Each structure stands twice: as C-alpha cells, then as structure tokens.
Amino acid sequence: MILPAWTWYSCYNTIIQAGALPVFAEIDESFNLDPSDIEHRITPQTKAIMAVHLQWNPADMDPILEIARKHRLKVLEDASQSVGASYKGRPLGSLGDIGIFSLQQSKTITAGEGGVVVTSDAYLFERACRFHDVTGRPSTSGKLGFMPGLNYRLNEFSGGVLLAQMRKLDTIIGDVRRNARRVYRGIGDLPATHLRRLPDPDGQLGTGIFLGFPAKETRDRYAEAMKAEGVPVSGPAGSVILPIVPGIEQKVTVTPRWPSFASERGKSIRYGRECCPRTIDILSRFAGVMMSPKYTERDTDDAVAAIRKVYPAIQRG
Ligand SMILES: Cc1ncc(COP(=O)(O)O)c(C=O)c1O
C-alpha cells in the first residue's frame, strides 16, 4: 500500500498489522501525498493508495483517484486531521473506496478514543462491521462467512459524547473557516506570497496559515520575528516523517517473521532519508500561524498585522 512519508504512525501500523507492505511516497507543498510521486512506486503487488488529509487540508484527490482507476487500485482516505473539510464540494472521506476518521482526544471532535469508518461499498461495509465485532458470525446478506473480528466497537457512553460533539462540528468549522478567511484576505495583496498549496482553497479548513520560504534558515528567522511580534508560528505538526523513525527504518515488527517484510519485495525495500528527501526539505521550509475557532476578530487582525510586517521584511532579506 502506498502512503505519504509524512503522516501519523497509525497509517503505517495498520498496514503492517494487515501483513501488507508500506511503500512511502513524497508529499508536495500541500503537505499531503504528491500525486506525481505515486505511479513509479506502483508494482504488480500494489493494492491500494492511502490518501491522508493532513492538517485541515485535502489531498489532491482528482489525480490520485485517476491513478488508482488506471492501475485498478483501491483508495483509502484518512481524514482524521481534517474532519469537516471537503474537496471540490465533496466531504473528505467520501471520495475514495473507504474513509476513516479518528475520534482521539486531540481531534476537532472527539469521543475520548475511537473512530469512524465510512464507505458506500456494501461489501466493504459488511467486512468493516464484521471486523469491528467479535463473534465472527456470518453477515445477514450471506455475502460473508465467518470472520474473526477484533472487537473495535465504540461503547455507548463514548457514542453519547460523540453525538453531542457532532452537533457542534458545523459551528467549530464555521468559526475556524471565518477566522482563516479573514487572515487570507488580510494578506492577499502582499506580493509573491508563498502559501502552502491548497488543492481546494474553499474546501480546506485553514486552521493553520502556512507560508513557505526558500530555506530552513529563512523560515527560522520568520518564526523568531513573529514570536517577537507576539504571534508565534510553528512548522507542520501532528505527523512524523515515518521513513526516518529508527524502528521503521529497521523494519521492526511484532515478531521477527511478520509477513510484511518476509517476502523478497519486503526484504529489498529500504526506508530512511533517501526515500523521502523532498518531504524532509518541504517540512523544514514552512511555518504557520495556528487559528483557533475561539479567536476574535482582534486576534486574527493581530496575526494579519504581524505577517504584514514580518513576511515582506524576511523576503527582502
Ligand atoms: C492522520 C491520522 N490518522 C490516524 C490517527 C490515529 O487515530 P487513532 O489514535 O484514533 O487510532 C491520527 C491521530 O491520532 C492521525 O493524525
């Protein structure tokens, strides 16, 4: 399965747990899977592409879906960090074959822990139901026989919390979008602004307003100067460059004979810095102001004023 080199551990772990082989592709300046880096990584063994929508911004789904169709691959969307965002009018999670959302505590809405799986494919839906249950009983449609599930059921108490959270989702997203748009408008006339790539500017949530720089040193000077203005910025966060995590580079698995790395292909695959140089570079060159749904107009105007003062000065050198 192909996944972005910059994402959360779970994306890699689930592939390993399924006995499959994670193949990393580079991100682009959207911080999501770079569609132009997928095709050359496809082999006859490739089954699926995992498109992860990171830090409130949709991955560029049209070219990803086109590549998947061409090579008859499934597309799994992980919208854990971007619940409520959309791509060209369609909610994230509904574009590929199956979509998932995490309800872990740091997410926009939470049930404490747990998650949601969505699909329009009746067969995948039944498989997901059986897998998240535990008795393994055959499905009512008769399409699936015994299936040993692992009991991932969300309990009713968490379900109650989630229902209340879902009622707040539109308000949270509306507030954060309004704040972000005010900042984008406020800096819109600055010349040569290098924004994070937004495959659908209207669909993203804009919780972070990221600007790019030619090099890490310039980015760091921007961060220092913004801090001095009382508007701290941070680099892309909430994910990890997985191929350079020592345990991943060393292909550590639950047991030494775990199927993912037992095949010839599994043995030959190499992780590490050389499989994602562009990802490492891009992430070192961006910094963003974080937007809270609770920010007032004054807060967003402070952010605009700081960016307007600092960004052109850094660009001039
Ligand atoms: C992109 C992404 N996928 C998956 C997860 C994992 O979700 P969970 O902790 O609910 O398994 C997270 C964060 O926790 C995430 O950021």
The ligand as an ORCA input file, in Angstrom:
! r2SCAN-3c Opt
* xyz 0 1
  C      -3.756     11.125     10.203
  C      -4.101     10.293     11.402
  N      -4.547      9.039     11.225
  C      -4.851      8.256     12.266
  C      -4.728      8.727     13.557
  C      -4.953      7.750     14.663
  O      -6.115      7.722     15.194
  P      -6.350      6.803     16.490
  O      -5.437      7.314     17.555
  O      -7.784      7.085     16.770
  O      -6.078      5.408     16.093
  C      -4.274     10.016     13.801
  C      -4.085     10.614     15.125
  O      -4.157     10.188     16.154
  C      -3.944     10.816     12.702
  O      -3.474     12.060     12.860
*
